[in-house]
Amino acid sequence: MTTDPAPRGAIYDIGYQPYEGERLGRRFAIWSLYVLSLRNAFGIGRGALPKVLAFGLVILAFIPAVVQVILAAVVPIDEFEFVQPHEYFGFIQVIIILFVAGLSSDLVGNDRRQGTLSLYFSRPIQRGDYAAAKLAALVTALLTVTVLPQTVMFAGNWLGASDAIDWAKANGEDFAPILASGLLVCIMFGSIGIACAAYAERRSFALITVLIVFVVPFVVTQIVIDVTESDGAGYIVLLSPAHVMRGFTLFLFDAFPPVSFRFEGGGADEVLAFVDLPSWLYVIVAFVYTGVASALAFRRFRSPA
Amino acid sequence: MLIETESLSKHYGAITALDDLTLQVEPGIIGLVGPNGAGKSTFIKILLGLVAPTSGRAQVFGLNAAREGLAIRELVGYLPEHDCLPGDISASNFVVHMARMSGIPAAVARERSAETLRHVGLFEERYRQISGYSTGMKQRVKLAQALVHDPRLLFLDEPTNGLDPEGRDEMLDLVERTGHEFGISIVMSSHLLSEIERICERLIVIEDGQLVRAGTIAELTDVTSVLHIEVESGADRLAALLTERGLPTTVDATTASARQLEVEVEGERLSWARDLVIETIAGLGLPLIRMEQRRRRLEELFLDPDSGASTSHDTEPSREESAS
């Protein structure tokens, strides 16, 4: 195509070519949406603020792992362990929740607010594909605050051990629960986050909704158990996603504290020990949360906005 | 056939968005006209396969819109009426992403994105964040994302919305060149007939969800011609006599002297009508000042209630309508 000097100094038609190549269709479109959402989640290709927020939380999530690895290099691990794998998510639970709240409202809320959603739906994807790509992006992003720091800690402890083979024999079986519990946290919290953000009209509402869904039941559960000191109210812990997370993590690591017959105050783990529900129940309930939340998110995007 | 619909209806509860729409559209630049809420956007969404019709059938490229939406959306581009651009990424990155979402491989997507943004007139600006763009630049980005995957058909919903007159001109030029030089069919909705008249070859008029007209602009504007006659005096007598002789004539009462007459004539009767007018004027011995014939402008077809041009498809079906 030649470049004809158009009036008003604008040359519009250089380079536009018909495209005769392959069109990769739906799967590639979903993959592209997933990749862009993941980049957006960490602020890549965007301004400074999203980068600072996302990477800031990731760094915070790594702090216990880094402290533990440094200590392991100095102090023999069998003498002192700053944080154990089954405690890790409890340690950084606030960071995980903030990460879910920030990212889900960003990933879903922005597209709705800016109207970009209608452009995506004019592409060769189905409506449910959108929710799937966003959920997958959030779950992947969540790995950086769950499985990744745990893996770094696992590797660091191993390297810091005086006898690597002995350590591997004693602790090697921890790695499967690290992966399993980490993945389950990602899909459960991720789907709850996407579902909340899908129904919130604004990004700020989405953020607040996610925080409420995680924080309020947690606080209420702690107080109810503390005040009533009755294990009759025990099933209330299943209404708190954060307690469920602690429950299935302890179950997967086979690290439930001994059942206590009196609630002696303290953290979520003590609450779980006090209410003494069947420990496998937490895994089931985690999958129920995941299923219900994903179904709600898919439903939201299936019906035209 | 580019677009074909048969008894297409869409109800949202008690609200009827589209009502028994049957039409066939051939490739080209097509104007979609109608007042706000006429059903234009619903029509486009059904054709994109995003909204299922309540009843009836719609086809694009011979593909069923309700069942084969994915295949259709791979080959069409869509520019929505409302804001639809993210603020905090660059136009370049955004258009690359939209190309990939249309199934264009990543490397080609980058190349085509740069080309397309140049085509719409965005050069170095394309690396800046969209939030800093003017309305005109944003409209160009919207066009670029609709065009980047080289669609066979573009749906442009009010592409000149919010633009100043100069921006409007440039956008229309761009749309016209896109349609003519690259052979991409375009369905452009607008509530401004002058825009449609300027660049479109065909026209679909919808009102209250019903088809009012469909056809080529030439067909529609050729349906009737108007003879303007100006005489020194005796306009009333001339009008009466012409009407009596089978040529309904009105005196244009808006001019102070009331000496101008308007005669509506169908295309094929034009020379007969002209002869009759001259003969009658000569017979009455009136001093003729001028007589001229002109084609109607689109606007008159819809806006002038006395023009005799029907706005109801019951009384005057166009050729495309009766063909379906």
Interface residues (C-beta under 8 A of the other chain):
Chain A: R8 A10 I11 Y12 D13 I14 G15 Y16 Q17 P18 Y19 G21 E22 R23 L24 G25 R26 F28 A29 S32 L33 L36 N40 G45 R46 G47 P50 N110 D111 Q114 G115 T116 S118 L119 Y120 F121 S122 R123 P124 I125 Q126 P304
Chain B: K45 L48 L50 V51 L70 A71 R73 E74 V76 G77 Y78 P80 H82 D83 C84 L85 P86 G87 D88 I89 S90 N93 H97 M98 R100 M101 S102 G103 I104 P105 V108 R112 A114 E115 T116 R118 H119 V120 G121 Q129 Q145 H149 D150 E170 L174 R177 E181 F182
